[in-house]
Amino acid sequence: MSMPSGARAAAPRVPEAVHRRRWAILVVLMFSLLIVVLDNSILNVAVKTIASPAPSGLGATQSQLEWAINAYTLVFAGLLFTAGLLGDRIGRKKVLLFGILLFGAGSALAAMSGSPAQLITWRALMGFGAAFVMPATLAVLMNVFEREEQPRAIGVWAGSVGVAIAIGPITGGLLLEHFWWGSIFLVNVPVVIVALIAMALLVPDSKDPNPGRTDPLGVLLSIVGLVLLVYGIIRGGQLGDFADPVVLASSIGGLLVLAGFVRYEKRSSHPALDIGYFKDPAFAAAVAAIALIFFALMGVTFFSAFYMQSVRGWSALQAGVMLLPLAASQMIFAPRARLLVDRFGARATCTGGMLLVAVGLSSFILFDATTPVWVLCLLFFVQGTGMAHVMTPVTVSVMQSLPREKAGSGSAINNTFRQVGGALGVAVLGSVLSAVYRHGIEDHLGAVPPAARDAAGESIEATLGIADRMGPAGASLAASADDAFLKAMHVTAAGSATVALLGALVVLLFLPGKRAAPSGPGAVDGATDPVGDNRPGGRAVR
């Protein structure tokens, strides 16, 4: 049972010693989050190097490269919810230290991998550790900041995620220019050591003082359901065929298991998750908005990388630098989004942010191979600005709906929806991109030897590789590949923008507007409470 919001504000529960060092603690949390998010974006830059024969790479096949990325995602997404629950039960600092230590060990082992199979295994171990880090950082944040400062702190936390996504390719490009491929993983080790020392010295422990009985069946159902669903999404994206029997079996099986999880939790006397909390339209809209914006943005990140490197011919480092406006806008606006929420309310702020994201995504429809660089920079700045004005308010909405004791569970819900939404975005929009590209290029493959024709139509990288081997005769094929990709990108961008518009509609209809500030001692300004949960006795995740 959660406390009334006014009671929480009137009686600060953060010890004074912790309150004094709260911003230093936030820096440590951001540092931990940064390396976890950064690592995946770094690996995307290194796939070509890892595919090279030894000793420069591991000679990994396309399928092995995909699983080096997806093993991390699969384990990470499957364990997020469980990791949040464990943090509430045994202590968030313990879980955070365990997760970052495991992530560091996995990074060191991945750097020393002697085969693609070993790399896939150690990437899965890194995903295991990361699953315990991400929800714990947000849960600790909620327990070291008082309610009135939480929106600002969450804004800084959300901004750090955007920064990590943007600077990952830059970091990877710099490392690969000067060191061997394993350096992209080994660089994590000294960072992990520093983070562990800082956590041990600065971060306080916290947990739910009354966690109740354990719910092992509910936890098991959540893991199995999420793993099956995410595997189906990933596999469907790989094959470009969501009607494949394996994809259908995994996806439908995951949905059925998750439906069983919901049914079981509703009937359980000691549920891991109070499903009734989703009956609150504002809470449900906030988590839906998280999933939708990451669906749209992860999809566009996928095709923009090919646009910049394959069509424009930029290096991985140059493409990474182009994402700096995205990082800069999030650093600037995410911590300040609360100011717009205070003035206009969460509904108007998030709707405006979603519309900005939709505008940025739809702008790709107008792009060609000669679009000026400054236009692309402006586009990424607009996207980052829109994202900053969505992620901060909806994360505050989710987290402030729960009492501090359940912060781990709330963070797990927030991050699980984000991860599943992002995986869906890459798989679905990536499949759309591949299908439209194949349709556009197949009429131009007549000069390609029949044995290589199927492979040449798989992607723009495959087509350009064949064209390069054809010598001067491949010039026209390369030009056709650029044209076909641009058309495919335009269709995919339209799909991404449509998803963002759907997100705008969801938050417009279901997030609360600006609330009148209550009067009297200890009152909480409703404008800084995006969910407007100023009622006593609200339900809580248990």
Disulfide bonds with the S-S distance in Angstrom:
none
